[in-house]
Amino acid sequence: MTVYFAQKLNELAAIGQQRAFPEIEHTGKWIEQAGNKLLNLSSNDYLGLATETDLMQQFLSEVQDLPLTSSSSRLLTGNFPIYNQLEQTIAQDYQREACLLFNSGYHANIGILPAICHRHTLIVADKLVHASLIDGIRLAECKWVRYRHNDYQHLAQILEKQAAAFEQVIIVTESVFSMDGDCADLAQLIHFKQQYPNILLYVDEAHAVGVFGEKGLGLAEQQGCIAEIDFLVGTFGKALASMGAFVVCDQLIKNYLINTMRPLIFSTALPPFNVAWSHFIWQKVTTLTQHRQHLAQISQQLRAFIQDELQQPMPSSTNVVPYIIGDNQATVTVAQQLQQQGFYALPIRPPTVPKGTARIRFSLTAAINTEEIAQLMDVLSNIEQQRCKEAN
Ligand SMILES: *Cc1c(COP(=O)(O)O)cnc(C)c1O
């Protein structure tokens, strides 16, 4: 009976794509692996808050006794005042009517789309949206098409041909994309809403919340268009150093989701203790302009270095910085060399990224200082020189 599983695993191993949990330990911004201490350049803790023990101490000294479980869905006995408080705080910061919390970004994305789509819905999604959005689209069981990544001409063609035949069209995008670190142009997407009154806009800001905008509300804040996004999804698991997710939307939509969204209705709500931590962190994050500035500065430095000194393409305009090498094996070798020299950077290969674009994906955080970036650039220079010598 289980031969099939073993066979599949062997197939994955044969093409070098079998996955396993790494054996690592964490000390602040460092990762310990096989006795070596490496600077973590692959973290989603974009503001460096997950490792700030002072923050945790402050939270623990202030927090009231709160349960470590909600024991139920919020619709039964699992609703606690802290949920409503956090929703109110977030809605106020975005200056929107409502906010609704979820257990994770994955829950949000697999739950909202199936709830809001019906037979007369068309979903039009960017080619590179996150796996959780793809799963949500599949569960929605309506017609869907994908437009080439950030190619709004292609999107315009699709809309021109198809939008009129549907009652509602939902455009789905991320604001910051996780592999290239490039951004959607939200103003252009909003422009389509003005052309087609049956369009709703769904934007996943998982990588942007905490990082962009004066208050860290995300790319929509930076681009000045929060009010125009029908579903603005953010998560607490990355820059917010917590767990869970939220959507910012109109009150009507919130009420509708409470009545129809299965992962919200049929899953135990997050622990109140955890939600209190999210609330605590949220209030801090809106003030951390200096963290955001520092992160933007070191990211700009590394991007410029890879583009100008290493002469590699640089699609990114964010703290997610790809060093695109192309060849799979060469990329793995560079990752190993970086690790030998104290930098925990990971290779990303097809099928996660398109063929021929294997890369090192640097994911910078505000905990990394300018000396560490300078050291990284030195090491990269040496690796690149060595690669050139070997090629000649
Ligand atoms: C990380 C991520 C998610 C998933 O969020 P979790 O809270 O980790 O489940 C969803 N969308 C995007 C774009 C992400 O990067």
The ligand as a Gaussian input file, in Angstrom:
#p B3LYP/6-31G(d) Opt

LIG

0 1
 C        3.654000      33.957000       4.130000
 C        2.566000      34.257000       3.161000
 C        1.258000      33.806000       3.383000
 C        0.908000      32.866000       4.496000
 O        0.786000      33.510000       5.704000
 P        0.889000      32.630000       7.044000
 O        0.355000      33.531000       8.098000
 O        2.309000      32.268000       7.198000
 O        0.014000      31.428000       6.825000
 C        0.276000      34.222000       2.510000
 N        0.556000      35.008000       1.454000
 C        1.812000      35.423000       1.193000
 C        2.075000      36.287000       0.010000
 C        2.848000      35.051000       2.033000
 O        4.090000      35.436000       1.763000

